[in-house]
Amino acid sequence: MSYTATELFLLRLPEGADLDENKVGALILRAENTILDITGRSTVPEQLIDVQAELALIYFNRWGTEGEKKRSEGEITSEFIDGLPADMALRLKNYPRKVGVIHAAGTEQA
Protein backbone atom coordinates (compact mmCIF):
# COMPACT_ATOMS: atom_id res chain seq x y z
CA MET A 1 0.00 0.00 0.00
CA SER A 2 1.37 3.41 -0.87
CA TYR A 3 0.63 6.62 0.96
CA THR A 4 1.00 10.27 0.08
CA ALA A 5 3.30 12.45 2.17
CA THR A 6 0.22 14.17 3.62
CA GLU A 7 -1.36 10.85 4.66
CA LEU A 8 1.86 9.67 6.33
CA PHE A 9 2.26 13.02 8.06
CA LEU A 10 -1.31 12.93 9.43
CA LEU A 11 -0.77 9.37 10.69
CA ARG A 12 2.28 10.51 12.67
CA LEU A 13 0.70 13.60 14.26
CA PRO A 14 0.06 13.38 17.99
CA GLU A 15 -3.58 13.09 19.01
CA GLY A 16 -5.23 16.45 19.47
CA ALA A 17 -2.77 18.30 17.23
CA ASP A 18 -4.42 21.56 16.18
CA LEU A 19 -3.70 21.81 12.47
CA ASP A 20 -5.96 23.00 9.72
CA GLU A 21 -5.64 22.00 6.07
CA ASN A 22 -3.63 25.13 5.21
CA LYS A 23 -1.01 24.48 7.89
CA VAL A 24 -0.69 20.84 6.86
CA GLY A 25 -0.23 21.91 3.24
CA ALA A 26 2.37 24.50 4.23
CA LEU A 27 4.41 21.95 6.21
CA ILE A 28 4.25 19.36 3.42
CA LEU A 29 5.27 22.00 0.86
CA ARG A 30 8.18 23.18 3.00
CA ALA A 31 9.42 19.59 3.35
CA GLU A 32 9.01 19.03 -0.39
CA ASN A 33 10.94 22.19 -1.23
CA THR A 34 13.76 21.18 1.12
CA ILE A 35 14.09 17.78 -0.58
CA LEU A 36 13.95 19.34 -4.05
CA ASP A 37 16.59 21.92 -3.10
CA ILE A 38 18.92 19.21 -1.81
CA THR A 39 18.42 16.80 -4.72
CA GLY A 40 18.02 19.34 -7.53
CA ARG A 41 15.03 17.41 -8.85
CA SER A 42 11.63 18.70 -9.96
CA THR A 43 9.63 16.07 -8.07
CA VAL A 44 10.17 14.10 -4.88
CA PRO A 45 11.14 10.50 -5.73
CA GLU A 46 8.58 7.94 -4.51
CA GLN A 47 11.18 6.39 -2.19
CA LEU A 48 11.49 9.73 -0.36
CA ILE A 49 7.78 10.31 0.35
CA ASP A 50 8.25 9.02 3.90
CA VAL A 51 11.24 11.35 4.33
CA GLN A 52 9.03 14.23 3.19
CA ALA A 53 6.39 13.29 5.78
CA GLU A 54 9.01 12.92 8.52
CA LEU A 55 10.56 16.26 7.62
CA ALA A 56 7.11 17.90 7.72
CA LEU A 57 6.65 16.41 11.21
CA ILE A 58 9.99 17.86 12.30
CA TYR A 59 8.91 21.26 10.96
CA PHE A 60 5.61 20.88 12.87
CA ASN A 61 7.50 20.11 16.09
CA ARG A 62 9.77 23.13 15.52
CA TRP A 63 6.79 25.45 14.89
CA GLY A 64 7.16 28.45 17.19
CA THR A 65 10.77 27.68 18.08
CA GLU A 66 12.38 28.97 14.89
CA GLY A 67 15.88 30.27 15.55
CA GLU A 68 16.18 28.68 18.99
CA LYS A 69 18.90 26.19 19.88
CA LYS A 70 17.84 25.61 23.47
CA ARG A 71 14.80 26.48 25.58
CA SER A 72 14.30 26.17 29.33
CA GLU A 73 10.95 26.38 31.06
CA GLY A 74 11.25 25.70 34.76
CA GLU A 75 13.04 22.38 35.17
CA ILE A 76 12.39 21.30 31.57
CA THR A 77 15.08 21.99 28.98
CA SER A 78 14.68 21.31 25.28
CA GLU A 79 17.53 21.34 22.78
CA PHE A 80 16.97 21.57 19.04
CA ILE A 81 19.12 20.06 16.32
CA ASP A 82 20.44 22.13 13.45
CA GLY A 83 19.80 20.88 9.95
CA LEU A 84 18.58 17.44 9.03
CA PRO A 85 18.75 14.41 11.32
CA ALA A 86 21.64 12.11 10.38
CA ASP A 87 19.41 9.25 9.18
CA MET A 88 17.49 11.58 6.89
CA ALA A 89 20.68 13.09 5.48
CA LEU A 90 21.97 9.59 4.70
CA ARG A 91 18.78 8.74 2.80
CA LEU A 92 19.04 11.93 0.76
CA LYS A 93 22.68 11.17 -0.12
CA ASN A 94 21.35 8.29 -2.22
CA TYR A 95 19.85 10.95 -4.51
CA PRO A 96 22.81 13.11 -5.51
CA ARG A 97 22.05 16.56 -6.82
CA LYS A 98 21.10 16.52 -10.48
CA VAL A 99 23.04 19.08 -12.46
CA GLY A 100 22.66 20.10 -16.05
CA VAL A 101 25.50 20.41 -18.49
CA ILE A 102 26.14 23.97 -19.55
CA HIS A 103 27.55 24.40 -23.03
CA ALA A 104 29.34 27.55 -24.10
CA ALA A 105 27.98 29.25 -27.17
CA GLY A 106 29.55 27.93 -30.36
CA THR A 107 30.64 24.56 -28.95
CA GLU A 108 29.54 21.32 -30.50
CA GLN A 109 27.28 18.99 -28.59
CA ALA A 110 27.46 15.23 -29.04
C-alpha distances in whole Angstrom, upper triangle without the diagonal:
4,7,10,13,15,12,12,15,16,14,17,20,22,23,26,25,27,25,26,24,26,26,22,22,25,23,20,23,25,22,21,25,25,23,24,28,27,25,27,25,24,20,18,16,13,13,15,13,13,17,17,16,18,21,21,21,24,26,25,27,30,30,34,35,35,38,38,38,39,40,42,42,45,44,40,39,36,36,33,32,33,30,27,26,27,23,22,25,24,21,22,25,23,23,27,28,29,32,34,38,41,43,47,49,51,49,48,44,43
4,7,10,12,10,10,13,14,13,15,18,21,23,25,24,26,23,23,21,23,23,19,19,22,20,17,19,21,19,17,21,22,19,21,24,24,22,24,21,21,17,14,13,9,10,12,10,10,14,14,13,15,18,18,19,21,23,23,25,27,28,31,32,32,35,35,35,37,38,40,40,43,42,39,38,34,34,31,30,30,28,24,24,25,21,20,23,22,19,20,23,21,20,24,25,26,29,31,34,37,40,44,45,48,46,45,41,40
4,7,8,6,6,10,11,10,12,15,18,20,22,20,22,20,20,17,19,19,15,15,18,17,13,16,18,16,15,19,20,18,19,22,22,21,23,20,20,16,13,13,10,11,11,8,9,12,12,10,13,15,15,15,19,20,19,21,24,24,28,29,29,32,32,33,34,35,37,37,40,40,36,35,32,31,29,28,28,26,22,22,24,21,19,22,22,18,19,23,21,20,24,25,25,29,31,34,37,40,43,45,48,46,45,42,41
4,5,5,6,9,10,11,13,15,18,20,21,19,20,18,17,15,16,16,13,12,15,14,10,13,15,13,12,16,17,15,16,20,20,19,21,18,17,13,11,12,9,11,11,7,8,11,9,8,12,14,12,14,17,17,17,20,22,22,26,27,26,29,30,31,33,33,36,36,39,39,35,34,31,30,27,26,26,24,21,21,23,21,18,21,21,18,18,22,21,19,23,23,24,27,29,32,35,38,41,43,45,44,43,40,40
4,6,5,6,9,10,11,12,16,18,20,17,18,16,16,14,15,14,10,10,12,10,7,10,12,9,9,13,14,12,14,17,17,17,19,17,16,13,10,11,10,11,9,5,6,8,6,5,9,10,9,10,13,14,14,16,18,19,22,23,23,26,27,27,29,30,32,33,36,36,32,31,27,27,24,23,23,20,17,18,20,18,15,18,19,16,16,20,19,18,21,21,22,25,28,31,34,37,40,42,45,43,43,40,40
4,5,5,6,9,10,11,14,16,17,15,15,12,12,10,12,11,7,8,11,9,7,10,12,11,11,14,15,15,17,19,20,20,22,20,18,15,13,15,13,15,13,9,10,11,9,7,10,11,9,10,14,13,13,16,18,17,21,22,22,25,26,28,29,29,32,32,35,35,31,30,27,27,24,24,24,22,19,20,23,21,18,21,22,19,19,23,23,21,24,24,25,28,30,34,36,40,42,44,47,46,46,42,43
4,5,5,6,9,10,14,15,16,15,16,14,14,12,14,14,10,11,14,13,10,14,16,14,14,18,19,18,20,22,23,23,24,22,21,18,15,16,14,15,14,10,10,13,11,8,11,13,11,12,15,16,15,17,20,20,23,25,25,28,29,30,31,31,33,33,36,36,32,31,28,28,26,25,26,24,21,21,24,21,19,22,23,20,21,25,24,23,26,27,28,31,33,37,39,42,45,47,50,48,48,45,45
4,6,5,6,9,12,14,16,15,17,15,16,14,16,15,11,13,15,13,10,14,15,13,14,17,17,16,19,21,21,21,23,22,21,18,15,15,13,13,12,8,7,10,9,6,8,11,10,10,13,14,14,15,18,19,22,23,24,27,27,27,28,29,31,31,34,33,30,29,26,26,23,22,23,21,19,18,20,18,16,19,20,17,18,22,21,21,24,25,26,30,32,36,38,42,45,47,49,48,48,44,44
4,5,5,6,10,12,14,12,14,11,13,12,14,12,8,10,12,9,8,12,13,11,12,16,16,15,18,20,20,21,23,22,21,18,15,17,15,15,13,10,8,10,8,5,7,9,7,6,10,11,10,12,15,15,19,20,20,23,24,24,25,25,28,28,31,31,27,26,23,23,20,20,21,19,17,17,20,18,15,19,20,18,18,22,22,22,25,25,27,30,32,36,38,42,44,47,49,48,48,45,45
4,5,5,9,10,11,10,11,10,11,11,13,12,8,11,13,11,10,14,15,14,15,19,19,19,21,24,24,25,26,25,24,21,18,20,18,18,16,13,12,14,12,9,10,12,10,9,13,13,11,13,16,16,19,21,22,25,25,26,27,27,29,28,31,31,27,27,24,25,22,23,24,23,20,20,23,21,19,22,24,22,22,26,26,25,28,29,30,33,36,39,41,45,48,50,53,51,51,48,48
4,6,8,10,12,11,14,13,15,14,17,15,12,15,17,14,13,17,18,16,18,21,21,20,23,25,25,26,28,26,26,22,20,20,18,18,17,13,11,14,13,10,11,14,12,10,14,15,13,15,18,18,22,23,24,27,27,27,28,28,29,29,31,31,27,27,24,25,23,23,25,24,21,20,23,20,19,22,24,21,22,26,26,26,29,30,31,35,37,41,43,47,49,52,54,53,53,49,49
4,6,9,12,10,13,13,15,15,17,15,12,15,16,13,13,17,17,15,17,20,19,19,22,24,24,25,27,26,26,23,20,20,18,18,16,13,11,12,12,8,8,11,10,7,11,13,11,11,15,16,19,20,21,24,24,24,24,24,26,26,28,28,24,24,21,21,19,20,22,21,18,17,20,18,16,20,21,19,21,24,24,25,28,28,30,34,36,40,42,46,49,51,54,52,52,49,49
4,6,8,7,10,9,12,13,15,13,10,14,15,12,13,16,17,15,18,20,20,20,23,25,25,26,28,27,27,24,21,23,21,21,19,16,14,15,14,10,10,12,10,7,10,12,9,10,13,13,16,18,19,23,22,23,23,22,24,23,26,26,22,22,19,20,19,20,22,21,19,18,21,20,18,22,24,22,23,26,27,27,30,30,32,35,38,42,44,47,50,52,55,54,54,51,51
4,6,6,10,11,14,16,18,15,13,17,18,15,16,20,20,18,21,24,23,24,27,28,28,29,32,31,31,28,25,26,25,24,22,19,17,18,17,14,13,15,13,10,12,14,11,10,14,14,17,18,20,23,22,23,22,21,22,21,24,23,20,21,18,20,19,20,23,23,21,20,23,22,21,24,26,25,26,29,30,30,33,33,36,39,41,45,47,51,53,55,58,57,57,54,54
4,6,9,11,14,16,18,16,15,18,20,17,19,22,22,21,24,27,26,27,30,31,31,33,35,34,33,30,28,29,27,27,25,22,20,21,20,17,16,18,16,13,16,17,14,13,17,17,19,20,23,26,25,26,25,24,24,23,25,25,22,23,21,23,22,24,26,26,25,24,27,25,24,28,29,28,29,33,33,33,36,37,39,42,44,48,50,54,56,58,61,60,60,57,57
4,6,9,12,15,17,15,14,18,19,17,19,22,22,22,25,27,27,28,30,32,32,34,36,35,34,31,29,31,29,29,27,24,22,23,22,18,18,20,17,14,17,17,13,14,17,16,17,20,22,26,25,26,25,23,24,22,24,25,22,23,21,24,23,25,27,27,26,25,29,28,26,30,32,30,31,35,35,35,38,38,40,43,45,49,51,54,57,59,62,61,61,58,59
4,6,9,12,14,11,11,15,15,14,16,19,19,19,21,23,23,25,27,28,29,31,32,32,31,28,26,28,27,27,24,21,20,20,19,15,16,17,14,11,14,14,10,10,14,12,14,16,19,22,22,23,23,21,22,21,24,24,21,22,19,21,20,22,24,24,23,23,26,25,24,27,29,28,28,32,33,32,35,35,37,39,42,46,47,51,53,55,58,57,58,55,55
4,7,10,12,9,10,14,14,13,16,18,18,19,21,23,24,25,27,29,30,31,33,32,31,29,27,29,28,28,26,23,22,22,20,17,18,18,15,13,15,14,11,12,14,12,14,16,18,22,22,24,24,22,23,22,25,26,23,23,21,23,22,24,25,25,24,25,28,28,26,29,31,30,30,33,34,34,36,35,37,40,42,46,47,51,53,55,58,57,58,55,56
4,7,8,6,6,10,11,10,12,15,15,16,18,20,21,22,24,26,27,28,30,29,27,25,24,26,25,26,23,20,19,20,17,15,16,16,12,12,14,13,9,12,14,11,14,17,18,22,22,24,24,23,25,24,27,28,25,25,22,24,22,23,24,24,23,24,27,27,24,27,29,28,27,31,32,31,33,33,34,37,39,43,44,47,50,51,55,54,54,52,52
4,6,5,6,9,10,11,13,14,16,17,18,20,22,23,24,26,28,29,30,29,27,25,24,26,25,27,24,21,21,21,19,16,18,18,14,14,17,15,12,15,17,14,16,19,20,24,25,27,28,26,28,27,31,32,29,29,26,27,25,26,27,26,25,26,30,29,26,29,31,29,29,33,33,32,34,33,34,37,39,42,43,47,49,51,54,53,54,51,52
4,6,5,6,9,10,11,12,14,15,16,18,20,21,22,24,26,27,27,26,24,22,21,24,23,24,22,19,19,20,17,15,17,17,14,14,17,15,13,17,18,16,18,21,21,25,26,28,29,29,31,30,33,35,31,31,28,29,26,27,27,26,25,26,29,28,25,28,30,28,27,31,31,30,32,31,32,34,36,40,41,44,47,48,51,50,51,48,49
4,5,5,6,9,10,10,12,14,15,16,18,20,21,22,24,26,26,25,22,21,20,23,23,25,22,19,20,20,17,16,18,17,13,15,17,14,13,16,17,14,16,19,19,23,24,27,28,27,30,30,33,34,31,30,27,28,25,26,26,24,24,26,29,28,25,27,30,28,27,30,31,29,31,30,31,33,34,38,39,42,44,45,49,48,49,46,47
4,5,5,6,9,10,10,12,14,15,17,19,20,21,23,24,25,24,23,21,20,23,23,24,21,18,18,18,15,14,15,14,10,12,14,11,9,13,13,11,13,16,16,19,21,23,24,24,26,26,30,31,27,27,24,24,21,22,22,21,21,22,26,26,23,25,28,26,25,28,29,28,30,28,30,32,34,38,39,42,44,46,49,49,49,46,48
4,5,5,6,9,10,11,12,14,16,17,18,20,22,23,24,22,21,19,17,20,20,21,18,15,15,15,12,10,13,12,8,10,12,10,9,12,14,12,15,17,17,21,22,24,25,25,28,27,31,31,28,27,24,24,21,22,22,21,20,21,24,23,20,23,25,23,22,26,27,25,28,27,28,31,33,36,38,41,44,45,48,48,48,45,46
4,6,5,6,9,10,10,12,14,15,16,18,20,21,21,20,18,16,15,18,18,20,17,14,15,16,12,11,14,13,9,12,14,12,11,15,16,14,17,19,19,22,24,26,27,27,30,30,34,35,31,30,27,26,23,23,23,21,20,22,25,24,21,23,25,23,22,26,26,24,26,25,26,28,30,34,35,38,41,42,45,45,45,42,43
4,6,5,6,9,10,10,12,14,15,16,18,20,20,20,18,17,16,19,20,21,18,16,17,16,12,12,14,12,9,12,13,10,10,14,14,12,14,17,15,19,21,23,25,25,28,28,32,33,29,28,25,24,21,21,20,19,18,20,24,23,20,22,25,23,21,25,26,24,25,24,25,27,29,33,34,37,39,41,44,44,44,42,43
4,5,5,6,9,10,11,13,14,15,17,19,20,19,18,16,15,18,18,19,16,13,14,13,9,9,10,8,5,8,9,7,7,11,11,10,13,15,14,17,19,20,22,22,26,26,30,30,27,25,22,21,18,18,18,16,15,17,20,20,17,19,22,20,19,22,23,22,24,23,24,27,29,33,34,37,40,42,45,44,44,42,43
4,6,5,6,9,10,11,12,14,16,17,18,16,15,13,11,14,15,16,13,10,11,11,7,7,9,8,5,9,11,9,10,13,14,13,17,18,17,20,22,23,25,26,29,29,33,33,29,28,24,24,20,20,19,17,16,17,20,19,16,18,20,18,17,20,21,19,22,21,22,25,27,31,32,36,38,40,43,42,42,39,40
4,5,5,6,9,10,10,12,14,15,15,15,13,12,11,14,15,17,14,12,14,13,9,10,12,10,8,12,13,11,12,16,15,15,18,19,17,20,22,24,26,27,30,31,35,35,32,30,26,25,22,21,20,17,16,19,21,21,17,18,21,19,17,21,21,19,21,19,20,22,24,28,29,33,35,37,40,39,40,37,38
4,5,5,6,9,10,10,12,14,15,15,14,13,12,16,17,18,14,13,14,12,9,10,12,9,7,11,11,8,10,13,13,12,15,16,14,16,19,20,23,24,27,28,32,33,29,27,23,22,18,18,16,14,13,16,19,19,15,16,19,18,16,19,21,18,20,18,20,22,24,28,29,32,35,37,40,39,40,37,38
4,5,5,6,9,10,11,12,14,14,14,12,10,13,14,14,11,10,11,9,5,7,8,6,5,9,9,8,10,13,13,13,17,17,15,17,19,20,23,24,27,29,32,32,28,26,23,21,18,16,15,12,11,13,16,16,12,13,16,14,13,16,17,16,17,17,18,21,23,27,29,32,35,37,40,39,39,37,37
4,5,5,6,9,10,11,11,11,10,8,7,10,12,13,10,9,11,9,6,9,11,9,8,12,13,12,14,17,16,17,20,20,19,21,23,24,26,28,31,32,36,36,32,30,26,25,21,20,18,15,14,16,18,17,13,14,17,15,12,16,16,14,16,15,16,19,21,25,26,30,32,34,37,36,37,34,34
4,5,5,6,9,10,10,10,9,9,9,13,15,16,12,12,14,12,9,12,14,11,11,14,14,12,15,18,17,17,20,20,18,19,22,23,26,27,31,33,36,36,33,30,27,25,21,19,17,14,14,17,19,19,15,15,18,16,13,16,17,15,16,14,15,17,19,23,24,27,30,32,35,34,35,32,33
4,5,5,6,9,10,11,12,11,10,13,15,15,12,12,14,11,9,12,12,9,10,13,12,11,14,16,15,16,19,18,16,17,20,20,23,25,29,31,34,34,30,28,24,22,18,16,14,11,10,13,15,15,12,11,15,14,11,13,15,13,14,12,14,17,19,23,24,28,30,33,36,35,35,33,34
4,5,5,6,8,8,10,9,7,9,12,12,8,10,11,9,7,11,12,9,11,14,14,13,16,18,18,19,22,21,19,20,22,23,26,28,31,33,36,36,32,30,26,24,20,18,16,12,11,13,14,14,10,10,13,11,8,11,12,10,11,10,12,15,18,21,23,27,30,32,35,34,34,31,32
4,5,5,5,5,6,7,7,9,13,13,11,12,14,12,10,14,15,13,14,17,17,16,19,21,20,21,24,24,21,23,25,25,28,30,34,36,39,39,36,33,29,27,23,21,19,15,14,17,18,18,14,13,15,14,10,13,13,10,11,9,10,12,15,19,20,24,27,29,32,30,31,28,29
4,6,5,7,9,10,10,13,16,16,13,15,17,14,12,16,17,14,15,18,17,16,19,21,20,21,23,23,20,20,23,23,27,29,33,35,38,38,35,32,28,26,22,20,17,13,13,16,17,18,14,13,16,15,11,13,14,12,11,9,10,12,14,18,19,23,25,28,31,30,30,28,29
4,6,8,11,12,11,12,16,15,12,14,16,13,12,16,16,13,15,18,17,16,20,21,20,22,24,23,20,21,23,23,26,29,32,35,38,38,34,31,27,25,21,18,16,12,11,14,14,15,12,10,12,11,8,9,11,9,8,6,9,11,15,18,20,23,26,29,32,30,31,28,29
4,5,9,9,9,10,13,13,11,13,15,13,13,16,17,15,17,20,19,19,22,24,23,24,27,26,24,24,27,26,30,32,36,38,41,41,37,34,31,28,24,21,19,15,14,16,16,16,13,11,12,11,7,8,9,6,6,4,6,9,13,16,18,22,25,27,30,28,28,26,26
4,7,9,10,11,15,16,14,16,18,16,15,19,19,17,19,22,21,21,24,26,25,26,28,28,25,26,28,28,32,34,38,40,43,43,40,37,33,30,27,24,21,18,17,19,20,20,16,15,16,15,11,12,13,9,8,5,5,7,10,13,15,19,22,24,27,25,26,23,24
4,6,7,9,12,13,12,14,17,15,14,17,19,17,18,22,22,21,24,26,26,26,29,29,27,28,30,30,33,36,39,41,45,44,41,38,34,32,28,26,23,20,18,21,21,20,17,16,17,15,12,13,13,9,10,7,6,9,11,15,17,20,23,25,28,26,26,23,24
4,7,9,12,15,13,14,17,16,14,17,20,18,18,22,22,21,24,26,26,26,29,29,27,28,31,32,35,37,40,42,45,45,42,39,35,33,30,27,25,22,20,23,24,23,19,19,20,18,15,17,16,13,13,11,10,12,13,16,18,21,24,26,29,28,27,24,25
4,6,9,11,10,10,14,13,11,14,17,16,16,20,20,20,22,25,25,25,28,29,26,28,31,31,34,36,39,40,44,44,40,38,34,32,29,26,25,21,19,21,22,21,17,18,19,16,14,16,15,12,14,12,12,14,16,19,22,25,28,30,32,31,30,27,28
4,6,8,6,7,10,10,8,11,14,13,14,17,18,17,20,22,22,23,26,27,25,27,29,29,32,33,37,38,41,41,37,35,31,30,26,24,22,19,17,18,19,18,14,15,16,13,11,14,13,10,13,12,13,16,18,21,24,27,30,32,35,33,33,30,30
4,5,5,7,10,10,10,13,15,15,16,18,20,20,22,24,25,26,29,29,28,29,31,31,34,35,39,40,43,43,39,37,33,31,28,25,24,21,18,19,19,17,14,15,15,12,10,13,11,9,12,13,13,16,18,22,24,28,31,33,35,33,33,29,29
4,5,5,8,10,10,12,14,15,16,18,20,20,22,24,25,26,30,30,29,31,32,32,34,36,39,40,43,42,39,37,33,32,28,26,26,22,19,20,20,18,15,17,16,13,12,15,13,12,15,16,16,20,22,25,28,31,35,37,39,37,36,32,32
4,6,7,8,10,12,13,14,16,17,19,20,22,23,24,26,30,29,28,30,31,31,33,34,37,39,42,41,37,35,31,30,27,24,24,21,17,17,17,14,12,14,13,9,10,13,10,10,14,16,16,20,23,26,29,32,35,38,40,38,37,33,33
4,5,5,6,9,10,10,12,14,15,16,18,20,21,22,26,26,25,26,27,27,29,31,34,36,39,38,34,32,28,27,23,21,21,17,14,15,15,12,10,11,12,8,8,11,10,9,13,14,16,19,22,25,28,31,35,37,39,37,37,34,33
4,5,5,6,9,10,11,13,14,15,17,19,20,21,25,25,24,26,27,28,29,31,34,35,38,37,33,32,28,27,24,22,22,19,16,16,17,15,12,14,15,11,11,15,14,13,16,17,18,22,24,28,30,34,37,39,42,40,39,36,36
4,5,5,6,8,10,11,12,14,15,17,18,20,24,24,23,25,26,26,27,29,31,32,35,34,31,29,25,24,22,20,20,18,14,14,15,12,10,13,14,11,12,15,14,14,18,19,21,24,27,30,33,37,40,42,45,43,42,39,39
4,5,5,6,8,10,10,12,14,15,16,18,22,21,21,22,23,23,25,26,29,31,34,33,29,27,23,22,19,17,17,14,11,11,12,10,7,10,11,8,9,12,12,12,15,16,19,22,25,28,31,34,37,40,43,41,41,37,37
4,5,5,6,9,10,10,12,14,15,16,20,20,19,21,23,23,25,26,29,30,34,33,29,28,24,23,19,18,17,14,12,13,15,13,10,12,14,11,11,14,15,14,16,17,18,22,24,28,30,34,37,39,42,40,40,37,37
4,5,5,6,9,10,10,12,14,15,19,19,19,22,23,23,24,25,28,29,32,31,28,26,23,22,19,18,18,16,13,14,16,14,11,14,16,14,14,17,18,17,20,20,22,25,28,32,34,37,40,43,45,44,44,41,41
4,5,5,6,9,10,11,12,14,18,18,18,20,20,20,22,23,25,26,29,29,25,23,20,19,16,15,15,13,11,10,13,11,9,12,14,12,13,16,17,17,20,20,23,26,29,33,35,38,41,44,46,45,45,42,42
4,5,5,6,9,10,10,12,16,15,15,17,18,18,20,21,24,26,29,28,25,23,19,17,14,13,13,11,8,9,12,11,8,11,14,12,12,15,17,16,18,18,21,24,27,30,32,36,39,41,44,43,43,40,40
4,5,5,6,9,10,10,14,15,14,17,18,19,21,21,24,25,28,28,25,23,19,19,15,15,15,13,12,13,16,15,12,15,17,16,15,19,20,19,21,21,23,26,28,32,34,37,40,42,45,44,44,42,42
4,5,5,6,9,10,13,14,14,17,17,18,19,19,22,23,26,26,22,20,17,17,14,14,15,14,12,12,16,15,13,16,18,17,17,20,22,21,23,24,26,29,32,35,37,41,43,46,49,47,48,45,45
4,5,5,6,9,12,11,12,14,14,14,16,17,19,21,24,24,20,18,14,13,10,10,11,11,9,9,13,13,11,14,16,16,16,19,21,21,22,23,25,28,31,35,36,40,42,45,48,47,47,44,45
4,5,5,6,10,10,9,12,13,14,16,17,20,21,24,25,21,19,15,15,11,12,12,11,11,12,16,16,14,15,19,18,17,20,22,22,23,23,25,27,30,34,35,39,41,43,47,46,46,44,45
4,5,5,9,10,11,14,14,16,17,17,19,20,23,24,20,19,15,16,13,14,15,14,14,15,18,18,16,19,21,21,20,24,25,25,26,26,28,31,34,37,38,42,44,47,50,49,50,47,48
4,6,8,8,10,13,13,13,14,14,16,17,20,20,16,15,12,12,10,12,13,14,13,13,17,18,16,18,21,21,21,24,26,26,27,27,30,33,36,39,40,44,46,49,52,51,52,49,50
4,6,5,6,9,9,11,12,12,15,16,19,20,16,15,11,11,8,10,11,12,12,13,17,18,16,18,21,21,21,24,26,26,27,26,29,31,34,38,39,42,44,47,50,49,50,48,49
4,6,7,10,11,13,14,13,16,17,20,21,18,17,14,14,12,14,14,15,15,17,20,21,19,21,24,24,23,26,28,28,29,28,30,32,35,39,40,43,45,47,51,50,51,48,50
4,6,9,9,12,13,12,14,15,18,20,17,16,13,14,12,15,15,16,18,19,23,24,22,24,27,27,26,29,31,31,32,31,33,35,38,41,42,45,47,49,53,52,53,51,52
4,6,6,8,9,9,12,13,17,18,15,13,10,10,9,11,12,14,16,17,20,22,21,22,25,26,25,27,30,30,30,30,32,34,37,40,41,45,46,48,52,51,52,50,52
4,6,9,11,11,15,16,20,21,18,16,13,12,10,11,11,12,14,16,20,22,20,20,24,24,23,25,28,28,28,27,30,31,34,37,37,41,43,45,48,48,49,47,48
4,7,9,11,14,17,20,21,19,16,13,12,9,11,10,12,15,17,20,22,21,20,24,25,24,26,29,28,28,27,30,31,34,37,37,41,42,44,48,47,49,47,48
4,6,7,11,13,17,18,15,12,10,8,7,9,10,12,15,16,19,22,21,21,25,26,25,27,30,30,30,29,32,34,37,40,40,44,45,48,51,50,52,50,51
4,7,11,14,17,17,14,11,8,6,5,7,8,11,14,15,17,20,20,20,23,24,24,25,29,29,29,29,32,33,37,39,40,44,45,48,51,50,52,50,51
4,7,10,13,13,11,7,6,4,6,9,11,14,17,17,19,22,22,22,25,27,27,28,31,32,32,32,35,37,40,43,44,48,49,52,55,54,55,53,54
4,7,10,11,8,6,5,6,8,12,14,17,19,19,22,24,24,25,28,29,29,31,34,34,35,35,38,40,43,46,47,50,52,54,58,57,58,56,57
4,6,7,6,4,6,9,12,15,18,21,23,22,25,27,27,28,31,32,32,34,37,38,38,38,42,43,47,49,50,54,56,58,62,61,62,60,61
4,6,5,6,9,12,14,18,20,24,25,24,27,29,29,30,33,34,35,37,39,40,41,41,44,46,49,52,53,57,58,61,64,63,65,62,63
4,6,8,11,14,17,21,23,27,28,27,30,31,32,33,36,37,38,39,42,43,44,44,47,49,52,55,56,60,62,64,68,67,68,66,67
4,7,10,13,17,20,23,26,27,26,28,30,31,32,34,36,36,38,41,42,43,43,47,49,52,55,56,60,62,64,68,67,68,65,66
4,7,10,13,17,20,23,24,22,25,26,27,29,31,32,33,35,37,38,39,40,43,45,49,52,53,57,59,61,65,63,64,62,63
4,7,10,13,16,20,21,20,22,24,25,26,28,30,30,32,35,36,36,37,40,42,46,49,50,54,55,58,61,60,61,59,60
4,7,10,13,16,17,16,19,21,21,22,25,26,27,28,31,32,33,33,37,39,42,45,46,50,52,55,58,57,58,55,56
4,7,10,13,14,13,16,18,19,19,22,24,24,26,28,29,30,30,34,36,39,42,43,47,49,52,55,53,55,52,53
4,7,10,11,11,14,16,16,16,19,21,21,23,25,26,27,27,30,32,36,39,40,43,45,48,51,50,51,49,50
4,6,8,8,10,13,13,13,16,18,18,19,22,23,23,24,27,29,33,35,37,40,42,45,48,47,48,46,46
4,7,8,11,14,13,12,15,17,16,18,21,21,21,21,25,26,30,32,34,37,39,42,45,44,45,43,44
4,7,9,12,10,9,13,14,13,14,18,18,18,17,21,23,26,29,30,34,36,39,42,41,42,39,40
4,6,8,6,6,10,11,10,12,15,15,16,16,20,22,26,29,30,34,36,39,42,40,41,39,39
4,6,5,6,9,10,11,13,15,16,17,19,22,25,28,31,33,37,39,42,45,43,44,41,41
4,5,5,6,9,10,11,13,15,16,18,21,24,28,30,33,36,39,42,44,42,43,40,40
4,5,5,6,9,10,12,14,16,18,21,24,28,30,33,37,39,42,45,43,43,40,40
4,5,5,6,9,10,12,14,15,18,21,25,28,30,34,37,40,42,40,40,38,37
4,5,5,6,9,10,11,13,16,19,23,26,28,31,34,37,40,38,38,35,35
4,5,5,7,10,11,13,17,20,23,26,29,32,35,38,40,38,38,35,35
4,5,6,8,10,13,16,19,22,25,28,31,34,37,40,37,37,34,34
4,5,5,7,9,12,16,19,22,25,28,31,34,37,34,34,31,31
4,5,6,9,12,15,18,21,24,27,30,33,35,33,33,30,30
4,6,9,12,15,18,21,24,27,30,33,35,33,32,29,28
4,6,8,12,15,18,21,24,27,30,32,30,30,26,26
4,6,9,13,15,18,21,24,28,30,27,27,24,24
4,6,10,13,15,19,22,25,27,25,25,23,23
4,7,10,13,16,19,22,24,22,22,19,20
4,7,9,13,16,19,21,19,19,17,18
4,6,10,13,15,18,16,16,13,15
4,6,10,13,15,12,13,10,12
4,7,9,12,10,12,10,13
4,6,8,7,8,8,11
4,6,6,9,10,13
4,6,9,10,14
4,7,9,13
4,7,10
4,7
4
